[in-house]
Amino acid sequence: MINEKMKKPSPSMDEWLKEAKTDPAALQEGMFLVHNGVVRQTPKAKVRQGIDDGSLVKGMEFAYDAAKVDWAIGETYKMEGIFYVRVWLNEGQLELGDDIMYVLIGGDIRPHVIDALQFLVEKIKSECVSEIEQK
């Protein structure tokens, strides 16, 4: 994992979409979906498991393994109907409201794109990153 990094400026989704639509595969794509994960005040344990210890998140230390992210992107490209994948991950000390990640998926039809977005975000969150909530 990468440690002691400074957070990065967030990318422009307008620019990402312009670039995606000029990609050679763009003529096969009928849909793009964007995921934008942000640092929230509510702890993950409360949101996911209903465990409320009364604490609030004040920030997050975030890191990722670039090789694992590249692998997850490669696996997403193998999914039916997926022609475009782009991922941006922040790093370092993040504050409430900071962007954690952006994922852009382009594909032929809605079910394929939705499935690919869920697959990739889950792979990144469960296998590629380290998120340490600070309370």
N, C-alpha and C positions, 0 to 999 in steps of 0.2 A: 504494500500500500504506500501511497505517496503521502508524506507528512510535512508539516511546517510550510505549507504553501499559502499564498495570499489568494483571496477570492478573485475571480475573473469577471470582466464585464460580460453581461448577457448578450447573446447574439440577436440579430434582427430577424424576426419571423417573416417579415415582408421580403427581405433579401434571400432568406432560405427558400421561400416559395418561388421567387423569381428564378433562382438557380435551378431548382428542381424542375420547373416547367420548361427549361431549355435543355435538360438532360435528354440524350437520345431515346431513352425509354419513355419519355413523357407522353408520347402519343398512345401508349398502351394504358395509361393511368386515367381513371375516372374519379379518383378521390385521394385527398391528402388528409391526414389527421395529425394534429400536434398535441403532445403532452407537455405540460409545464408544471413540474413539481416545485413547490416553494416551502420554505421553513415556516411551520405554523406553531402557534403558542400551545396548542393542545398536545400533550405527550402521545407518542405512538401507542403505548400500552392502553391508554384510555380509548382512543379511536378504534383500535383493532380488537382489543380483548375486553373492553369495558372496565378495566382496572383503573380506579380513580384514587390516587394517593394525595390528591389536593395540590399537587405541584403543577407548575407551568413551565414550559420551555422558554429559555431566555436566548438561546443560540444553539449552534450545532458545529461540531468539528466534522468535516466531510472529506473523504479521500476515496480514490478508486484505483482499480488495477486496469490499466489501459489494454493489456493483452487480453484479459477476460472480456472486456467491453467489445473489443474487435471480434473475438470469437462469437459473442452473442449477436452482434450485427450480422456476421456471416451466416449464422443459423437462421436468422430472420429472412435473409435473402433466399433461403431454400424453401420458404413457405409459398404455397400456391398463390399466384397473382400479385406478388410483391416485387416491385421494380425499383424502388427508391427508399433508402434508409439513411438518416443522418441523426447523429447524437452529439450533444454538448453536455458536459458535466462540469460543474463548478468544483472548487476545492478550497480547503483551508477553513478558517474561522468564518462561519456564516451567521448572520443576524436574522431576526424575525422578518419575514417578507422577502428575504433574498431568494433568488432563483437557485434551485438545486440542480435541476436538469431540464433539458429540452430534448424531445424525441420527435422526429418527423418521419412519417411513413407514407409512401405513395404506392397505390396499387390499383388493380382493375375494378374491383367492386367492394362495396361497403363491408360485407361480412369478412372478406379476406383482410382488409385493412384494419378493421377493429380487432380481429384475432391476432394479427401481427403486432399491433401496438400493445395489446395486453401481454402477449408473450414476451416482447422485448423489455418492456418496463419491469415486469416481474423478474426476468433473468438479471437485469441490472441491479435491481433492489435486493434480490436474494443472494446473488453470487459474485457481484463485481464491486460493491461499494462497502465502505465503513461509515456509518452515521452514528455519532455519539451526541445525544441530546444533552444540553447543559441546562440545569434547572436552578 
